[in-house]
Amino acid sequence: MSRITLYHGSNKIVSQPLFGEGKVYNDYGRGFYCTENPELAKEWACPAPEDGFSNCYELETDGLKLLDLQLPEYCTLHWLALLVNNRRFDLSTPILRQGFYYLTQNFLIDISNYDLIKGYRADDSYFSFAQAFISNQISYAQLQASMKLGKLGEQIVLKSQKAFNTITFTGYEIAEGKKYCTLRKKRLEKANEDYKKTIETMDIEGLFIRELILQEVKNDDPRLR
């Protein structure tokens, strides 16, 4: 048996996660979003200074099909394609609409047969970095550099009834609102500060979304790695 410990940050105790609940417009669609990092779960539980809860679970992974977006066969554009397909993006300009079409046609993964998804979490800062790339403001190299800023969180998402059947609630910890709200704010502020430094110099020779579209760049292109 393969067992992992997961944490879910919330404003309430969630002793029984339910399949089919949750927001539709999350990074990977509707699902139960967790992390293996208890401190990160406490940050996610406290977007405001009020106390929250870090719910703890054990998950049996044997027999579950996992999509791990950090495996070598995937690149940042696979993550981004899922993000633009599920989150609400501004598509008010031609380049944004073309970027959306290019990503979803060439890099969108069919996640319907997966029980679990493991990948980055697009907090506010990282969502804005993605938006900047799709609007042709930063290059692919600058996007990749930005994704490494501010200790970007990694999440595991339960997507299927089968996965929900294997998760067991084991308890919770109270997350101190003032402390973890401040920590979250500082982490995102640091990411934004480092982002501004990253893009101070124009990446003249870099790949921008416009070039990726015009050159019809696919996943096997070594420039994406």
Residue frames as a rotation matrix with the C-alpha (Angstrom) as fourth column:
MET 1
0.577 0.817 0.000 0.00
0.817 -0.577 0.000 0.00
0.000 0.000 -1.000 0.00
SER 2
-0.589 -0.712 0.383 1.20
0.699 -0.686 -0.201 3.51
0.406 0.149 0.902 -0.79
ARG 3
0.481 0.762 -0.433 -0.04
0.875 -0.386 0.292 6.11
0.055 -0.520 -0.853 1.65
ILE 4
-0.568 -0.627 0.533 0.56
0.549 -0.771 -0.321 9.87
0.612 0.110 0.783 1.63
THR 5
-0.175 0.450 -0.876 -0.38
0.854 -0.374 -0.363 12.61
-0.491 -0.811 -0.319 4.08
LEU 6
-0.421 0.135 0.897 -2.28
0.641 -0.656 0.400 15.59
0.642 0.743 0.190 2.69
TYR 7
-0.565 0.231 -0.792 -3.45
0.586 -0.563 -0.583 18.91
-0.580 -0.794 0.183 4.10
HIS 8
-0.201 0.598 0.776 -6.35
0.802 -0.354 0.481 21.11
0.562 0.719 -0.409 3.04
GLY 9
-0.927 -0.173 -0.332 -6.52
0.336 -0.779 -0.529 24.75
-0.167 -0.602 0.781 4.13
SER 10
-0.255 0.918 0.304 -10.01
0.581 -0.106 0.807 26.04
0.773 0.382 -0.506 4.81
ASN 11
-0.589 0.164 0.791 -12.08
-0.559 -0.790 -0.252 28.39
0.583 -0.591 0.557 6.97
LYS 12
0.425 0.753 0.502 -13.83
-0.904 0.329 0.272 25.32
0.039 -0.570 0.821 8.38
ILE 13
-0.472 -0.494 0.730 -13.19
-0.539 0.817 0.204 21.73
-0.698 -0.297 -0.652 9.45
VAL 14
0.209 0.471 -0.857 -13.69
-0.957 0.279 -0.080 19.40
0.201 0.837 0.509 6.49
SER 15
-0.240 -0.289 0.927 -14.01
-0.671 0.739 0.057 15.92
-0.702 -0.608 -0.372 7.96
GLN 16
-0.029 0.278 0.960 -15.59
0.478 0.847 -0.231 14.37
-0.878 0.452 -0.158 4.89
PRO 17
-0.656 -0.242 -0.714 -14.52
-0.464 -0.617 0.635 15.75
-0.595 0.748 0.293 1.49
LEU 18
0.205 0.855 0.476 -17.32
0.128 0.459 -0.879 15.24
-0.970 0.241 -0.015 -1.03
PHE 19
-0.713 -0.400 0.576 -16.92
0.561 0.166 0.811 14.42
-0.420 0.901 0.106 -4.70
GLY 20
-0.140 0.660 0.738 -18.57
0.910 -0.207 0.358 16.92
0.389 0.722 -0.572 -7.04
GLU 21
0.819 0.379 -0.430 -18.25
0.535 -0.776 0.334 19.91
-0.208 -0.503 -0.839 -4.72
GLY 22
-0.180 -0.905 -0.386 -15.90
0.594 -0.413 0.691 22.87
-0.784 -0.105 0.611 -4.96
LYS 23
0.245 0.222 -0.944 -15.50
-0.384 -0.872 -0.305 25.75
-0.890 0.437 -0.128 -7.38
VAL 24
0.820 0.099 0.563 -15.58
0.448 0.501 -0.741 25.08
-0.356 0.860 0.367 -11.12
TYR 25
0.837 -0.451 0.309 -13.09
-0.024 -0.594 -0.804 27.85
0.546 0.666 -0.508 -11.94
ASN 26
0.686 -0.694 0.219 -10.11
-0.269 0.038 0.962 26.44
-0.676 -0.719 -0.161 -10.04
ASP 27
-0.156 -0.883 -0.444 -6.70
-0.803 -0.149 0.578 25.69
-0.576 0.446 -0.685 -11.58
TYR 28
-0.967 -0.210 -0.142 -7.64
-0.253 0.816 0.520 22.14
0.007 0.539 -0.842 -12.58
GLY 29
-0.314 0.934 -0.171 -11.41
-0.268 0.085 0.960 22.48
0.911 0.347 0.224 -12.44
ARG 30
0.492 0.611 0.620 -13.66
-0.781 -0.004 0.624 21.13
0.384 -0.792 0.475 -9.72
GLY 31
0.201 -0.443 -0.873 -11.92
0.262 0.884 -0.388 18.94
0.944 -0.150 0.294 -7.18
PHE 32
0.981 0.037 -0.189 -10.52
0.192 -0.132 0.973 18.74
0.011 -0.991 -0.136 -3.65
TYR 33
0.502 -0.809 0.305 -7.30
-0.083 -0.396 -0.914 20.77
0.861 0.434 -0.266 -3.46
CYS 34
0.964 -0.233 -0.126 -4.61
0.188 0.264 0.946 19.68
-0.187 -0.936 0.299 -1.02
THR 35
0.429 -0.903 0.003 -0.89
-0.638 -0.305 -0.707 20.01
0.639 0.301 -0.708 -0.37
GLU 36
0.489 -0.365 -0.793 1.76
0.560 0.828 -0.036 17.84
0.669 -0.427 0.609 1.26
ASN 37
-0.645 -0.737 0.201 3.07
0.388 -0.543 -0.745 20.95
0.658 -0.403 0.636 3.04
PRO 38
0.030 0.738 -0.675 1.18
0.991 0.067 0.118 21.66
0.132 -0.672 -0.729 6.33
GLU 39
-0.430 -0.248 -0.868 2.53
0.487 -0.874 0.008 25.22
-0.760 -0.419 0.496 6.58
LEU 40
-0.996 0.087 -0.019 1.37
-0.058 -0.475 0.878 26.04
0.067 0.875 0.479 3.07
ALA 41
-0.343 0.924 -0.171 -2.09
0.690 0.371 0.621 24.69
0.637 0.095 -0.765 3.89
LYS 42
-0.031 0.289 -0.957 -2.23
0.901 -0.405 -0.152 27.09
-0.432 -0.867 -0.248 6.83
GLU 43
-0.834 -0.273 -0.479 -1.39
0.042 -0.898 0.437 29.99
-0.550 0.344 0.761 4.50
TRP 44
-0.840 0.542 0.035 -4.15
0.073 0.048 0.996 28.93
0.538 0.839 -0.079 2.12
ALA 45
-0.172 0.799 -0.576 -6.54
0.930 0.324 0.172 28.72
0.324 -0.506 -0.799 5.07
CYS 46
0.157 0.138 -0.978 -5.90
0.724 -0.689 0.019 32.36
-0.672 -0.711 -0.208 5.97
PRO 47
-0.180 -0.172 0.968 -6.42
0.876 -0.476 0.078 34.74
0.448 0.862 0.236 3.04
ALA 48
0.328 0.312 0.892 -7.65
-0.199 -0.900 0.388 37.19
0.924 -0.304 -0.233 5.70
PRO 49
-0.514 -0.683 0.520 -6.51
-0.610 -0.136 -0.781 37.68
0.603 -0.718 -0.347 9.34
GLU 50
0.434 0.716 0.547 -9.23
-0.901 0.335 0.277 35.38
0.016 -0.613 0.790 10.71
ASP 51
-0.427 -0.574 0.699 -8.16
-0.625 0.745 0.230 31.95
-0.653 -0.339 -0.677 12.00
GLY 52
0.248 0.461 -0.852 -8.51
-0.908 0.417 -0.039 29.00
0.337 0.784 0.522 9.66
PHE 53
0.558 0.017 0.830 -8.02
-0.462 0.837 0.294 25.24
-0.689 -0.547 0.475 9.71
SER 54
-0.320 -0.655 -0.685 -5.39
-0.930 0.354 0.097 22.93
0.178 0.668 -0.722 8.27
ASN 55
0.664 0.643 0.381 -7.30
-0.674 0.736 -0.066 19.68
-0.323 -0.213 0.922 7.80
CYS 56
-0.447 -0.894 0.009 -5.16
-0.849 0.427 0.312 16.54
-0.283 0.132 -0.950 7.71
TYR 57
0.722 0.688 -0.076 -5.82
-0.658 0.647 -0.385 13.35
-0.215 0.328 0.920 5.71
GLU 58
-0.439 -0.738 0.512 -4.29
-0.308 0.659 0.686 10.04
-0.844 0.143 -0.517 4.72
LEU 59
0.481 0.564 -0.672 -4.69
-0.814 0.002 -0.581 9.00
-0.326 0.826 0.460 1.10
GLU 60
0.038 -0.394 0.918 -4.15
0.151 0.911 0.385 5.51
-0.988 0.124 0.094 -0.31
THR 61
0.050 -0.105 -0.993 -2.72
-0.806 -0.592 0.022 5.99
-0.590 0.799 -0.114 -3.80
ASP 62
-0.833 -0.325 0.448 -2.51
-0.058 0.856 0.513 2.37
-0.550 0.401 -0.732 -4.95
GLY 63
-0.350 0.706 0.616 -4.76
0.869 0.490 -0.068 1.92
-0.350 0.511 -0.785 -7.96
LEU 64
0.592 0.540 -0.599 -5.16
0.312 -0.838 -0.447 5.66
-0.743 0.078 -0.665 -8.53
LYS 65
0.243 -0.462 0.853 -4.11
0.957 -0.030 -0.289 7.22
0.159 0.886 0.435 -11.81
LEU 66
0.356 -0.244 -0.902 -1.91
0.462 -0.793 0.397 10.28
-0.812 -0.558 -0.169 -11.24
LEU 67
0.626 -0.246 0.740 -1.14
0.606 -0.444 -0.660 13.11
0.491 0.861 -0.129 -13.64
ASP 68
0.382 -0.608 -0.696 2.14
0.629 -0.380 0.678 14.64
-0.677 -0.697 0.237 -12.43
LEU 69
0.959 0.114 0.259 2.74
0.272 -0.619 -0.737 17.85
0.077 0.777 -0.625 -14.37
GLN 70
0.594 -0.804 -0.019 6.31
-0.710 -0.535 0.457 18.06
-0.378 -0.258 -0.889 -13.12
LEU 71
0.421 -0.428 0.800 7.43
0.393 0.881 0.264 14.96
-0.818 0.203 0.539 -15.00
PRO 72
-0.519 -0.798 -0.305 9.95
0.077 -0.399 0.914 15.57
-0.851 0.451 0.269 -17.82
GLU 73
-0.619 0.290 0.730 7.40
0.783 0.296 0.547 14.89
-0.058 0.910 -0.410 -20.59
TYR 74
0.547 0.832 0.091 5.44
0.831 -0.553 0.062 17.98
0.102 0.042 -0.994 -19.58
CYS 75
-0.632 -0.709 0.313 6.44
0.663 -0.704 -0.255 21.63
0.401 0.047 0.915 -19.82
THR 76
-0.831 0.269 -0.486 5.13
0.181 -0.697 -0.694 24.89
-0.526 -0.665 0.530 -18.39
LEU 77
-0.745 0.557 -0.367 2.74
-0.648 -0.475 0.595 25.24
0.157 0.682 0.715 -21.33
HIS 78
-0.500 0.589 -0.635 0.85
0.330 0.808 0.489 22.10
0.801 0.034 -0.598 -20.30
TRP 79
-0.544 0.255 -0.799 0.21
0.800 -0.130 -0.586 23.65
-0.253 -0.958 -0.133 -16.89
LEU 80
-0.832 0.166 -0.529 -0.72
-0.181 -0.983 -0.024 26.94
-0.524 0.076 0.848 -18.52
ALA 81
-0.755 0.577 -0.312 -3.14
-0.275 0.154 0.949 25.29
0.596 0.802 0.043 -20.97
LEU 82
-0.343 0.627 -0.699 -5.02
0.801 0.584 0.131 23.71
0.491 -0.515 -0.703 -18.06
LEU 83
-0.623 0.042 -0.781 -5.01
0.571 -0.659 -0.490 27.03
-0.535 -0.751 0.386 -16.25
VAL 84
-0.868 0.290 -0.402 -6.48
-0.445 -0.813 0.376 29.05
-0.218 0.506 0.835 -19.14
ASN 85
-0.640 0.647 -0.414 -9.02
-0.008 0.534 0.846 26.31
0.768 0.544 -0.337 -19.80
ASN 86
-0.160 0.560 -0.813 -10.32
0.866 0.475 0.157 26.32
0.474 -0.679 -0.561 -16.22
ARG 87
-0.394 -0.029 -0.919 -9.70
0.680 -0.681 -0.270 29.77
-0.618 -0.731 0.288 -14.77
ARG 88
0.721 0.675 0.154 -11.32
0.637 -0.559 -0.531 32.99
-0.273 0.482 -0.833 -15.96
PHE 89
-0.410 -0.910 -0.060 -8.84
0.730 -0.367 0.577 34.80
-0.547 0.193 0.814 -18.19
ASP 90
0.243 0.363 -0.900 -9.17
-0.240 -0.876 -0.418 38.15
-0.940 0.317 -0.126 -19.93
LEU 91
-0.334 -0.297 0.895 -9.53
0.744 0.501 0.443 37.36
-0.580 0.813 0.054 -23.64
SER 92
0.517 0.665 -0.539 -10.34
0.320 -0.734 -0.599 40.89
-0.794 0.137 -0.592 -24.76
THR 93
0.176 -0.515 -0.839 -7.56
-0.775 -0.598 0.205 41.25
-0.607 0.614 -0.504 -27.37
PRO 94
0.748 0.122 -0.653 -6.71
-0.597 0.553 -0.581 39.23
0.290 0.824 0.487 -30.51
ILE 95
-0.250 -0.923 -0.293 -3.35
-0.597 0.386 -0.703 38.04
0.762 -0.001 -0.648 -29.12
LEU 96
-0.570 0.119 0.813 -5.03
-0.751 0.328 -0.574 36.77
-0.335 -0.937 -0.097 -25.94
ARG 97
0.534 0.834 0.140 -7.63
-0.661 0.515 -0.546 34.87
-0.527 0.199 0.826 -27.93
GLN 98
0.567 -0.405 -0.718 -4.99
-0.562 0.447 -0.696 33.45
0.603 0.798 0.026 -30.28
GLY 99
-0.540 -0.797 0.269 -2.82
-0.717 0.269 -0.642 32.47
0.440 -0.540 -0.718 -27.31
PHE 100
-0.149 0.598 0.787 -5.76
-0.763 0.437 -0.476 30.71
-0.629 -0.672 0.391 -25.67
TYR 101
0.814 0.498 -0.299 -6.52
-0.564 0.552 -0.614 28.81
-0.141 0.669 0.730 -28.88
TYR 102
0.185 -0.844 -0.503 -2.86
-0.630 0.291 -0.720 27.86
0.754 0.450 -0.478 -29.43
LEU 103
-0.634 -0.472 0.613 -2.41
-0.769 0.300 -0.564 26.55
0.083 -0.829 -0.553 -25.89
THR 104
0.012 0.735 0.678 -5.64
-0.666 0.511 -0.543 24.59
-0.746 -0.445 0.496 -25.72
GLN 105
0.817 0.287 -0.501 -5.15
-0.576 0.446 -0.685 23.08
0.027 0.848 0.529 -29.19
ASN 106
0.336 -0.807 -0.486 -1.53
-0.370 0.361 -0.856 22.01
0.866 0.467 -0.178 -28.65
PHE 107
-0.673 -0.738 0.045 -0.93
-0.268 0.187 -0.945 21.54
0.689 -0.648 -0.324 -24.92
LEU 108
-0.056 0.720 0.691 -4.24
-0.993 -0.115 0.039 20.86
0.107 -0.684 0.721 -23.19
ILE 109
-0.936 -0.295 -0.194 -4.22
-0.255 0.945 -0.206 17.47
0.244 -0.143 -0.959 -21.49
ASP 110
0.086 0.966 -0.243 -7.39
-0.396 0.257 0.882 15.41
0.914 0.020 0.404 -21.24
ILE 111
-0.771 -0.437 0.463 -7.70
-0.553 0.100 -0.827 15.02
0.315 -0.894 -0.319 -17.47
SER 112
0.148 0.985 0.088 -11.03
-0.915 0.103 0.389 13.17
0.374 -0.138 0.917 -17.48
ASN 113
0.631 0.095 -0.770 -9.45
-0.049 0.995 0.083 9.76
0.774 -0.014 0.633 -16.80
TYR 114
-0.489 -0.870 -0.056 -7.16
0.076 0.022 -0.997 10.84
0.869 -0.492 0.055 -13.96
ASP 115
0.408 0.571 -0.712 -7.93
0.749 0.238 0.619 10.35
0.523 -0.786 -0.330 -10.27
LEU 116
0.522 -0.356 -0.775 -5.27
0.556 -0.547 0.626 12.77
-0.647 -0.758 -0.088 -9.02
ILE 117
0.636 -0.426 0.643 -3.43
0.436 -0.490 -0.755 15.78
0.637 0.761 -0.126 -10.45
LYS 118
0.422 -0.605 -0.675 -0.15
0.721 -0.227 0.655 17.07
-0.550 -0.763 0.340 -9.06
GLY 119
0.010 -0.419 0.908 1.04
0.848 -0.478 -0.230 20.50
0.530 0.772 0.351 -10.14
TYR 120
-0.900 -0.436 0.023 1.58
0.378 -0.804 -0.458 24.14
0.218 -0.404 0.889 -9.33
ARG 121
0.126 0.905 -0.406 -1.00
0.948 -0.230 -0.221 26.35
-0.293 -0.357 -0.887 -7.65
ALA 122
-0.393 -0.221 0.893 -1.69
0.656 -0.748 0.103 29.69
0.645 0.626 0.439 -9.35
ASP 123
-0.051 0.279 -0.959 -1.90
0.833 -0.517 -0.195 32.16
-0.551 -0.809 -0.206 -6.48
ASP 124
0.791 0.521 -0.322 -2.71
0.297 -0.786 -0.542 35.73
-0.535 0.334 -0.776 -7.48
SER 125
0.182 -0.807 -0.562 0.87
-0.558 -0.555 0.617 36.62
-0.810 0.201 -0.551 -8.40
TYR 126
-0.694 -0.521 0.497 1.42
0.026 0.672 0.740 33.57
-0.719 0.527 -0.453 -10.56
PHE 127
0.196 0.840 0.505 -1.91
0.799 0.162 -0.579 34.04
-0.569 0.517 -0.640 -12.27
SER 128
0.794 0.066 -0.604 -0.80
-0.150 -0.942 -0.301 37.54
-0.589 0.329 -0.738 -13.28
PHE 129
-0.308 -0.946 -0.102 2.52
-0.481 0.062 0.874 36.14
-0.821 0.319 -0.474 -14.59
ALA 130
-0.479 0.219 0.850 0.58
0.607 0.782 0.141 33.71
-0.634 0.584 -0.507 -16.78
GLN 131
0.636 0.771 -0.030 -1.66
0.562 -0.490 -0.666 36.52
-0.528 0.407 -0.745 -18.03
ALA 132
0.405 -0.577 -0.709 1.43
-0.500 -0.789 0.356 38.58
-0.765 0.211 -0.608 -18.91
PHE 133
-0.647 -0.658 0.385 2.85
-0.076 0.558 0.826 35.73
-0.759 0.505 -0.411 -20.99
ILE 134
-0.184 0.657 0.731 -0.36
0.851 0.479 -0.217 35.11
-0.493 0.582 -0.647 -22.92
SER 135
0.829 0.497 -0.258 -0.67
0.339 -0.812 -0.476 38.84
-0.446 0.307 -0.841 -23.67
ASN 136
0.580 -0.661 0.476 2.87
0.674 0.062 -0.736 38.79
0.457 0.747 0.482 -25.19
GLN 137
0.870 -0.230 0.437 4.41
-0.377 -0.880 0.289 40.96
0.318 -0.416 -0.852 -22.44
ILE 138
0.151 -0.843 0.517 7.01
-0.821 0.184 0.540 38.45
-0.550 -0.506 -0.664 -21.23
SER 139
-0.158 -0.332 -0.930 8.87
-0.848 0.527 -0.044 35.61
0.505 0.782 -0.365 -22.93
TYR 140
0.699 0.373 -0.609 8.62
-0.132 0.906 0.403 31.90
0.702 -0.201 0.683 -22.24
ALA 141
-0.197 -0.862 -0.468 12.01
0.548 0.299 -0.781 32.01
0.813 -0.410 0.413 -20.47
GLN 142
-0.757 -0.034 0.653 10.81
-0.393 -0.774 -0.496 34.88
0.522 -0.632 0.572 -18.28
LEU 143
0.361 0.928 0.096 7.62
-0.745 0.225 0.628 32.97
0.561 -0.298 0.772 -17.48
GLN 144
0.502 -0.227 -0.835 9.65
0.326 0.943 -0.061 29.92
0.801 -0.242 0.548 -16.43
ALA 145
-0.635 -0.772 0.025 11.90
0.333 -0.302 -0.893 32.11
0.697 -0.559 0.449 -14.26
SER 146
-0.432 0.558 0.709 8.84
-0.724 -0.683 0.096 33.74
0.538 -0.472 0.699 -12.70
MET 147
0.548 0.704 -0.452 7.38
-0.340 0.681 0.648 30.35
0.764 -0.202 0.612 -11.80
LYS 148
0.065 -0.622 -0.780 10.37
0.655 0.616 -0.437 29.73
0.752 -0.483 0.448 -9.53
LEU 149
-0.631 -0.313 0.710 9.80
-0.161 -0.843 -0.514 32.88
0.759 -0.438 0.481 -7.49
GLY 150
-0.310 0.545 0.779 8.32
-0.897 -0.438 -0.051 33.11
0.313 -0.715 0.625 -4.01
LYS 151
-0.918 -0.105 0.382 8.29
-0.264 0.881 -0.393 29.37
-0.296 -0.462 -0.836 -3.31
LEU 152
-0.329 0.816 -0.476 5.44
-0.862 -0.053 0.504 28.53
0.386 0.576 0.721 -5.65
GLY 153
-0.227 0.329 0.916 3.10
-0.745 0.547 -0.382 26.04
-0.627 -0.769 0.121 -3.99
GLU 154
-0.810 0.007 -0.586 2.58
-0.403 0.719 0.566 22.52
0.425 0.695 -0.579 -5.24
GLN 155
-0.210 0.832 0.514 -0.86
-0.890 0.055 -0.453 20.99
-0.405 -0.553 0.729 -4.86
ILE 156
-0.997 0.074 -0.003 -2.48
0.068 0.930 0.361 17.58
0.030 0.359 -0.933 -5.23
VAL 157
-0.449 0.888 -0.101 -6.07
-0.882 -0.459 -0.106 17.57
-0.140 0.042 0.989 -6.43
LEU 158
-0.713 0.349 0.608 -8.56
0.204 0.933 -0.296 14.73
-0.671 -0.087 -0.736 -6.00
LYS 159
-0.725 0.360 -0.587 -10.62
-0.677 -0.526 0.514 14.53
-0.124 0.770 0.625 -9.19
SER 160
-0.431 0.537 -0.725 -12.53
-0.344 0.645 0.682 11.23
0.834 0.544 -0.093 -9.15
GLN 161
0.596 0.703 0.388 -14.98
-0.696 0.212 0.686 9.41
0.400 -0.679 0.616 -6.92
LYS 162
0.670 -0.419 -0.614 -12.40
0.387 0.902 -0.193 6.63
0.634 -0.109 0.766 -6.68
ALA 163
-0.432 -0.870 0.237 -9.89
0.273 -0.376 -0.885 9.06
0.860 -0.317 0.400 -5.15
PHE 164
-0.194 0.444 0.875 -12.48
-0.779 -0.612 0.138 10.42
0.596 -0.655 0.464 -2.70
ASN 165
0.787 0.539 -0.300 -13.21
-0.301 0.761 0.575 6.86
0.538 -0.362 0.761 -1.58
THR 166
0.394 -0.736 -0.551 -9.59
0.663 0.643 -0.384 6.40
0.636 -0.214 0.741 -0.45
ILE 167
-0.437 -0.558 0.706 -9.09
-0.061 -0.764 -0.642 9.58
0.897 -0.324 0.300 1.61
THR 168
0.278 0.453 -0.847 -9.42
0.798 0.382 0.466 9.49
0.535 -0.806 -0.255 5.41
PHE 169
0.437 -0.034 0.899 -9.67
-0.308 -0.945 0.114 12.49
0.845 -0.326 -0.424 7.73
THR 170
0.056 -0.511 -0.858 -7.17
0.721 0.615 -0.319 12.26
0.690 -0.601 0.403 10.61
GLY 171
0.157 0.034 -0.987 -7.57
0.893 -0.432 0.127 15.62
-0.422 -0.901 -0.098 12.36
TYR 172
0.550 0.039 0.834 -6.85
0.527 -0.791 -0.311 19.31
0.647 0.611 -0.456 12.03
GLU 173
-0.398 -0.622 -0.675 -4.77
0.897 -0.419 -0.143 22.18
-0.194 -0.662 0.724 13.35
ILE 174
0.753 0.595 -0.282 -5.92
0.545 -0.804 -0.240 25.74
-0.369 0.027 -0.929 13.85
ALA 175
-0.166 -0.765 0.622 -4.08
0.927 -0.337 -0.167 28.21
0.337 0.549 0.765 11.61
GLU 176
-0.066 0.082 -0.994 -3.47
0.675 -0.730 -0.105 31.53
-0.735 -0.678 -0.007 13.34
GLY 177
0.659 0.535 0.529 -5.02
0.736 -0.311 -0.602 34.07
-0.157 0.786 -0.598 11.01
LYS 178
0.900 -0.316 -0.301 -2.77
-0.302 -0.949 0.093 37.06
-0.315 0.007 -0.949 11.64
LYS 179
0.028 -0.960 0.277 0.41
-0.309 0.255 0.916 35.00
-0.951 -0.111 -0.290 11.39
TYR 180
-0.330 -0.206 0.921 -0.38
0.593 0.714 0.372 33.02
-0.734 0.669 -0.113 8.24
CYS 181
0.780 0.567 0.265 -2.15
0.587 -0.514 -0.625 35.83
-0.218 0.644 -0.734 6.44
THR 182
0.698 -0.605 -0.384 1.01
-0.498 -0.795 0.347 37.92
-0.515 -0.051 -0.856 6.94
LEU 183
-0.235 -0.815 0.530 3.26
-0.088 0.561 0.823 35.07
-0.968 0.147 -0.203 5.77
ARG 184
0.136 0.381 0.914 1.17
0.858 0.417 -0.301 34.58
-0.496 0.825 -0.271 2.64
LYS 185
0.960 0.256 -0.111 1.18
0.189 -0.889 -0.418 38.30
-0.206 0.380 -0.902 1.89
LYS 186
0.361 -0.907 -0.217 4.97
-0.568 -0.398 0.720 38.53
-0.740 -0.136 -0.659 2.32
ARG 187
-0.264 -0.453 0.851 5.55
0.335 0.785 0.522 35.51
-0.904 0.423 -0.055 0.06
LEU 188
0.418 0.508 0.753 3.44
0.879 -0.018 -0.476 36.96
-0.229 0.861 -0.454 -2.74
GLU 189
0.939 -0.142 -0.314 4.98
-0.154 -0.988 -0.015 40.41
-0.309 0.062 -0.949 -2.33
LYS 190
0.000 -0.991 0.131 8.45
-0.335 0.123 0.934 38.86
-0.942 -0.044 -0.332 -2.60
ALA 191
-0.125 0.021 0.992 7.38
0.751 0.655 0.081 37.03
-0.648 0.755 -0.097 -5.76
ASN 192
0.814 0.502 0.293 6.12
0.574 -0.610 -0.546 40.28
-0.095 0.613 -0.784 -7.28
GLU 193
0.685 -0.637 -0.353 9.32
-0.441 -0.749 0.494 42.14
-0.579 -0.183 -0.795 -6.37
ASP 194
-0.279 -0.821 0.498 11.50
-0.039 0.528 0.848 39.42
-0.960 0.217 -0.179 -7.89
TYR 195
0.248 0.485 0.839 9.23
0.839 0.324 -0.436 39.30
-0.483 0.812 -0.326 -10.93
LYS 196
0.968 0.117 -0.223 9.83
0.027 -0.928 -0.372 43.00
-0.250 0.354 -0.901 -11.61
LYS 197
0.164 -0.981 -0.101 13.59
-0.604 -0.181 0.776 42.38
-0.780 -0.066 -0.623 -11.47
THR 198
-0.193 -0.198 0.961 13.24
0.396 0.880 0.261 39.39
-0.898 0.431 -0.091 -13.79
ILE 199
0.366 0.474 0.801 11.54
0.911 -0.009 -0.411 41.42
-0.188 0.880 -0.435 -16.52
GLU 200
0.464 -0.253 -0.849 13.64
0.038 -0.952 0.304 44.59
-0.885 -0.173 -0.432 -16.20
THR 201
-0.556 -0.711 -0.431 15.71
-0.500 -0.129 0.857 43.50
-0.664 0.692 -0.284 -19.18
MET 202
0.460 0.755 -0.467 13.84
-0.816 0.152 -0.558 42.73
-0.350 0.638 0.686 -22.38
ASP 203
-0.097 -0.423 0.901 14.36
0.027 0.904 0.427 39.15
-0.995 0.066 -0.076 -23.54
ILE 204
-0.006 0.084 -0.996 14.99
-0.839 -0.542 -0.041 40.19
-0.543 0.836 0.074 -27.16
GLU 205
-0.603 -0.331 -0.725 15.91
-0.723 0.612 0.322 36.71
0.337 0.718 -0.608 -28.38
GLY 206
-0.799 0.286 0.529 13.31
-0.236 0.660 -0.713 34.92
-0.553 -0.695 -0.460 -26.30
LEU 207
-0.787 0.615 0.053 10.25
0.419 0.469 0.777 33.01
0.453 0.633 -0.627 -27.41
PHE 208
-0.775 0.631 0.030 7.09
-0.509 -0.595 -0.622 35.05
-0.375 -0.497 0.783 -26.93
ILE 209
-0.165 0.795 0.584 3.57
0.138 0.605 -0.784 33.71
-0.976 -0.049 -0.210 -27.37
ARG 210
0.576 0.374 -0.727 3.38
-0.589 -0.426 -0.686 35.40
-0.567 0.823 -0.025 -30.79
GLU 211
-0.261 -0.771 -0.581 6.46
-0.963 0.254 0.095 33.51
0.074 0.584 -0.808 -32.04
LEU 212
-0.768 0.022 0.640 5.21
-0.219 0.930 -0.295 30.25
-0.602 -0.367 -0.709 -30.56
ILE 213
0.274 0.952 0.133 1.95
-0.023 0.145 -0.989 30.65
-0.961 0.268 0.062 -32.48
LEU 214
0.576 -0.057 -0.816 3.54
-0.766 -0.386 -0.514 31.73
-0.286 0.921 -0.266 -35.77
GLN 215
-0.424 -0.833 -0.356 6.17
-0.889 0.457 -0.010 28.97
0.171 0.312 -0.934 -35.64
GLU 216
0.550 0.753 -0.362 3.57
-0.621 0.658 0.425 26.41
0.559 -0.009 0.829 -34.55
VAL 217
-0.528 -0.828 0.187 5.86
-0.701 0.301 -0.647 25.22
0.479 -0.473 -0.739 -31.74
LYS 218
0.525 0.675 -0.518 4.92
-0.291 0.715 0.636 21.81
0.800 -0.183 0.572 -30.36
ASN 219
0.911 -0.062 0.408 5.81
-0.393 0.172 0.903 19.91
-0.126 -0.983 0.133 -27.19
ASP 220
0.726 -0.657 0.204 8.80
0.659 0.749 0.068 18.15
-0.197 0.085 0.977 -28.81
ASP 221
0.602 -0.511 0.613 10.58
0.092 -0.719 -0.689 21.48
0.793 0.472 -0.386 -29.39
PRO 222
0.025 -0.680 -0.732 13.76
0.893 0.344 -0.290 21.51
0.449 -0.647 0.616 -27.21
ARG 223
-0.648 -0.278 0.709 13.34
0.085 -0.952 -0.295 25.24
0.757 -0.131 0.641 -26.58
LEU 224
0.316 0.871 0.375 10.45
-0.429 -0.222 0.876 24.47
0.846 -0.438 0.303 -24.25
ARG 225
0.695 -0.115 -0.710 12.62
0.542 0.732 0.412 22.49
0.472 -0.671 0.571 -21.84
